[in-house]
């Protein structure tokens, strides 16, 4: 099995004022919270956004595991729609002591390069900062963090930094090389 070196960068914001919002893209782009836990929909988003950048850690999750995760308090999925079609998503998860992780963020390949990503990241980060407003009993957010890696899209790191995220950790690890799974075999073939 072939292995590749993967660099993972962890970034954070430590105050809501750290957020540097992107401009709203032109056209009919809306961001809506997916309030009903739906393993089918979240798996669709995960596989469609992450297929060409080798997101594989959740592909083996059972329906029950998806459901259990999505029904946890303070786990939220925010979906960007371009003219009514899902274009990408951001997934938030509350952690201990007022920390919120942006667990997943990205766009379906056909929607990249349209200035939707910066807007979605800005909106999702703002929702991470006000997560406690929607979840009674949750600690006020004190820190929002995320990680990206060298397998992610070529503009991911730049987008995070342009939104005000600061690097706090870098790690390099060897991982097995995985073919692009896509939402189905051959989805990203030319």
GIZILIN-V921782 format. One record per residue. N is the residue number from 0. SS is DSSP state (a for helix, b for strand, c for the rest). PSI is psi in whole degrees, -180 to 180 (NA if undefined). D_FIRST is the distance of its C-alpha to the first C-alpha in Angstrom with 2 decimals. Layout:
n=N ss=SS psi=PSI d_first=D_FIRST
n=N ss=SS psi=PSI d_first=D_FIRST
This chain:
n=0 ss=c psi=136 d_first=0.00
n=1 ss=c psi=140 d_first=3.79
n=2 ss=b psi=153 d_first=6.54
n=3 ss=b psi=151 d_first=10.10
n=4 ss=b psi=128 d_first=13.44
n=5 ss=b psi=124 d_first=15.50
n=6 ss=b psi=130 d_first=19.23
n=7 ss=b psi=127 d_first=21.25
n=8 ss=b psi=133 d_first=25.01
n=9 ss=b psi=133 d_first=27.54
n=10 ss=b psi=158 d_first=30.91
n=11 ss=b psi=162 d_first=34.21
n=12 ss=b psi=141 d_first=37.77
n=13 ss=c psi=5 d_first=40.42
n=14 ss=c psi=147 d_first=43.38
n=15 ss=a psi=-27 d_first=44.03
n=16 ss=a psi=-9 d_first=45.66
n=17 ss=a psi=-25 d_first=42.33
n=18 ss=c psi=126 d_first=41.42
n=19 ss=c psi=94 d_first=42.07
n=20 ss=c psi=145 d_first=42.18
n=21 ss=c psi=163 d_first=41.16
n=22 ss=c psi=151 d_first=43.67
n=23 ss=c psi=130 d_first=43.85
n=24 ss=c psi=157 d_first=42.53
n=25 ss=c psi=159 d_first=45.08
n=26 ss=c psi=-169 d_first=45.39
n=27 ss=c psi=75 d_first=45.03
n=28 ss=b psi=123 d_first=42.14
n=29 ss=b psi=151 d_first=42.55
n=30 ss=b psi=125 d_first=40.55
n=31 ss=b psi=139 d_first=41.15
n=32 ss=b psi=132 d_first=40.05
n=33 ss=c psi=96 d_first=38.50
n=34 ss=c psi=-21 d_first=40.74
n=35 ss=c psi=117 d_first=40.01
n=36 ss=c psi=124 d_first=36.70
n=37 ss=c psi=97 d_first=34.80
n=38 ss=a psi=-39 d_first=31.28
n=39 ss=a psi=-46 d_first=31.19
n=40 ss=a psi=-45 d_first=32.21
n=41 ss=a psi=-37 d_first=29.98
n=42 ss=a psi=-39 d_first=26.89
n=43 ss=a psi=-49 d_first=28.02
n=44 ss=a psi=-47 d_first=28.37
n=45 ss=a psi=-51 d_first=25.04
n=46 ss=a psi=-37 d_first=23.08
n=47 ss=a psi=-39 d_first=25.36
n=48 ss=a psi=-43 d_first=25.34
n=49 ss=a psi=-4 d_first=21.73
n=50 ss=a psi=-44 d_first=19.99
n=51 ss=a psi=-7 d_first=19.66
n=52 ss=a psi=21 d_first=18.76
n=53 ss=c psi=38 d_first=15.91
n=54 ss=c psi=117 d_first=18.03
n=55 ss=c psi=-13 d_first=16.24
n=56 ss=c psi=-26 d_first=17.72
n=57 ss=c psi=-2 d_first=20.73
n=58 ss=c psi=-30 d_first=19.53
n=59 ss=c psi=1 d_first=19.56
n=60 ss=c psi=138 d_first=23.01
n=61 ss=c psi=167 d_first=25.79
n=62 ss=a psi=-45 d_first=29.09
n=63 ss=a psi=-41 d_first=30.74
n=64 ss=a psi=-43 d_first=28.36
n=65 ss=a psi=-49 d_first=28.89
n=66 ss=a psi=-47 d_first=32.61
n=67 ss=a psi=-44 d_first=32.82
n=68 ss=a psi=-48 d_first=31.17
n=69 ss=a psi=-24 d_first=33.34
n=70 ss=c psi=-3 d_first=36.50
n=71 ss=c psi=142 d_first=36.25
n=72 ss=c psi=141 d_first=39.13
n=73 ss=c psi=28 d_first=38.56
n=74 ss=b psi=122 d_first=35.31
n=75 ss=b psi=145 d_first=36.17
n=76 ss=b psi=123 d_first=34.68
n=77 ss=b psi=127 d_first=36.49
n=78 ss=b psi=131 d_first=35.94
n=79 ss=b psi=133 d_first=36.98
n=80 ss=b psi=133 d_first=38.64
n=81 ss=b psi=109 d_first=39.60
n=82 ss=c psi=41 d_first=42.59
n=83 ss=c psi=-4 d_first=41.64
n=84 ss=b psi=132 d_first=37.98
n=85 ss=b psi=128 d_first=35.25
n=86 ss=b psi=-22 d_first=33.78
n=87 ss=b psi=180 d_first=31.75
n=88 ss=b psi=165 d_first=32.05
n=89 ss=b psi=133 d_first=32.15
n=90 ss=b psi=127 d_first=31.59
n=91 ss=b psi=145 d_first=33.57
n=92 ss=b psi=121 d_first=33.44
n=93 ss=b psi=140 d_first=36.22
n=94 ss=c psi=-172 d_first=35.31
n=95 ss=a psi=155 d_first=37.71
n=96 ss=a psi=38 d_first=40.59
n=97 ss=a psi=23 d_first=40.85
n=98 ss=b psi=135 d_first=37.27
n=99 ss=b psi=130 d_first=35.69
n=100 ss=b psi=135 d_first=32.06
n=101 ss=b psi=98 d_first=31.15
n=102 ss=b psi=-45 d_first=28.05
n=103 ss=b psi=145 d_first=27.12
n=104 ss=b psi=136 d_first=28.75
n=105 ss=b psi=174 d_first=28.21
n=106 ss=b psi=149 d_first=29.47
n=107 ss=c psi=138 d_first=28.52
n=108 ss=a psi=-40 d_first=27.55
n=109 ss=a psi=-15 d_first=30.89
n=110 ss=a psi=1 d_first=32.83
n=111 ss=c psi=151 d_first=31.28
n=112 ss=c psi=13 d_first=33.59
n=113 ss=c psi=11 d_first=36.73
n=114 ss=c psi=18 d_first=37.49
n=115 ss=a psi=-35 d_first=36.71
n=116 ss=a psi=-46 d_first=33.90
n=117 ss=a psi=-41 d_first=36.24
n=118 ss=a psi=-45 d_first=38.83
n=119 ss=a psi=-43 d_first=36.53
n=120 ss=a psi=-42 d_first=35.16
n=121 ss=a psi=-48 d_first=38.78
n=122 ss=a psi=-46 d_first=39.95
n=123 ss=a psi=-39 d_first=37.15
n=124 ss=a psi=-42 d_first=37.71
n=125 ss=a psi=-38 d_first=41.43
n=126 ss=a psi=-30 d_first=40.77
n=127 ss=a psi=-41 d_first=38.75
n=128 ss=a psi=-30 d_first=41.80
n=129 ss=c psi=22 d_first=44.19
n=130 ss=a psi=-41 d_first=42.05
n=131 ss=a psi=-24 d_first=44.64
n=132 ss=a psi=-27 d_first=47.31
n=133 ss=a psi=-10 d_first=45.70
n=134 ss=c psi=92 d_first=44.85
n=135 ss=c psi=137 d_first=47.97
n=136 ss=c psi=-11 d_first=47.38
n=137 ss=c psi=140 d_first=44.27
n=138 ss=c psi=145 d_first=44.58
n=139 ss=c psi=138 d_first=45.28
n=140 ss=c psi=129 d_first=42.21
n=141 ss=c psi=-18 d_first=42.13
n=142 ss=b psi=137 d_first=38.66
n=143 ss=b psi=130 d_first=36.13
n=144 ss=b psi=166 d_first=32.58
n=145 ss=b psi=170 d_first=29.22
n=146 ss=b psi=152 d_first=25.88
n=147 ss=b psi=165 d_first=24.01
n=148 ss=b psi=173 d_first=20.85
n=149 ss=c psi=-10 d_first=19.56
n=150 ss=c psi=-17 d_first=17.83
n=151 ss=c psi=175 d_first=21.35
n=152 ss=c psi=152 d_first=23.93
n=153 ss=c psi=-20 d_first=25.29
n=154 ss=c psi=5 d_first=28.65
n=155 ss=a psi=-55 d_first=27.67
n=156 ss=a psi=-44 d_first=28.48
n=157 ss=a psi=-42 d_first=31.64
n=158 ss=a psi=-45 d_first=32.80
n=159 ss=a psi=-45 d_first=32.45
n=160 ss=a psi=-36 d_first=34.35
n=161 ss=a psi=-22 d_first=36.97
n=162 ss=c psi=0 d_first=37.60
n=163 ss=c psi=8 d_first=38.39
n=164 ss=c psi=141 d_first=35.27
n=165 ss=b psi=138 d_first=34.91
n=166 ss=b psi=133 d_first=31.79
n=167 ss=b psi=-8 d_first=31.80
n=168 ss=b psi=145 d_first=28.32
n=169 ss=b psi=133 d_first=25.19
n=170 ss=b psi=147 d_first=21.90
n=171 ss=b psi=127 d_first=18.67
n=172 ss=b psi=153 d_first=15.49
n=173 ss=b psi=134 d_first=11.78
n=174 ss=b psi=151 d_first=9.99
n=175 ss=b psi=138 d_first=6.72
n=176 ss=c psi=130 d_first=7.52
n=177 ss=c psi=134 d_first=9.46
n=178 ss=c psi=152 d_first=11.64
n=179 ss=c psi=112 d_first=15.26
n=180 ss=c psi=-36 d_first=16.54
n=181 ss=c psi=176 d_first=20.19
n=182 ss=c psi=-18 d_first=23.04
n=183 ss=c psi=158 d_first=22.34
n=184 ss=c psi=131 d_first=20.09
n=185 ss=c psi=6 d_first=21.18
n=186 ss=c psi=-31 d_first=23.38
n=187 ss=c psi=18 d_first=22.57
n=188 ss=c psi=143 d_first=22.41
n=189 ss=c psi=NA d_first=25.02
